[in-house]
Amino acid sequence: MKARCSGKKKIFKDQSEAEKVISKMKESLGKNNKKRKSLSSYFCSVCKGWHVTSMKKETYTKIQRDEKFETISEYWKSKKGWD
């Protein structure tokens, strides 16, 4: 497993590890922070690890259904112009 996926995302070995980080992040954000509600973990088919995202589940699902992008990282690379 790589240390980073797409050079930007931290990789967690399993969902439990990612969810522990989310819990700590939510604590530090406070109850009224909007990002707090949308933090979630997802499995990455590229690195075979887990990542944490603040992307809304609806957006993530929409990207996954879009056949021109094989991975979420490809979507962001095209959207942001990343190499």
C-alpha positions in Angstrom: 0.0 0.0 0.0 1.3 3.5 -0.9 1.8 6.1 1.8 -0.3 8.6 -0.1 -2.9 8.3 -2.9 -2.7 11.0 -5.6 -0.1 12.7 -3.5 -2.7 14.4 -1.3 -4.8 11.9 0.7 -3.7 10.1 3.8 -4.3 6.3 3.6 -5.7 4.4 6.5 -5.4 0.6 6.7 -9.0 0.0 7.5 -12.4 1.8 8.0 -12.1 1.6 11.7 -8.8 3.6 11.7 -10.4 6.2 9.4 -13.5 6.5 11.6 -11.4 7.1 14.7 -9.7 10.1 12.9 -13.2 11.4 11.9 -14.3 11.3 15.5 -11.3 13.3 16.6 -11.8 15.8 13.8 -15.5 16.2 14.6 -14.6 16.9 18.3 -12.1 19.5 17.3 -14.4 21.2 14.8 -17.2 21.9 17.3 -20.9 21.3 17.2 -21.8 24.2 14.8 -19.3 23.6 12.1 -20.9 22.6 8.7 -18.0 20.3 7.7 -18.5 18.3 10.8 -21.7 16.8 9.4 -20.2 15.7 6.1 -17.1 14.0 7.2 -17.0 10.3 6.1 -14.6 7.5 5.1 -14.5 5.7 1.8 -12.6 2.8 0.3 -10.2 3.7 -2.5 -9.8 1.2 -5.3 -6.5 2.8 -6.4 -4.5 2.3 -3.2 -6.7 -0.3 -1.6 -6.9 1.8 1.6 -9.4 4.1 3.3 -9.6 7.9 3.1 -11.4 10.6 4.9 -13.4 13.2 3.0 -15.6 16.2 3.7 -17.4 15.7 0.3 -21.1 15.1 0.7 -22.2 11.5 0.1 -24.5 12.7 -2.8 -21.5 14.3 -4.6 -19.4 11.2 -4.1 -22.1 8.9 -5.4 -22.6 11.1 -8.5 -18.9 11.0 -9.3 -18.8 7.2 -8.8 -21.6 6.8 -11.4 -19.9 9.1 -13.9 -18.3 6.5 -16.2 -15.6 8.9 -17.5 -13.9 8.9 -14.1 -12.6 5.6 -12.9 -11.7 7.0 -9.5 -12.5 10.0 -7.3 -8.9 11.2 -7.7 -9.4 11.3 -11.5 -12.4 13.5 -11.0 -10.5 16.0 -8.8 -7.5 16.0 -11.1 -9.8 17.0 -14.0 -11.8 19.5 -11.9 -8.8 21.2 -10.4 -6.3 20.7 -13.2 -4.0 18.6 -11.1 -1.4 16.4 -12.7 
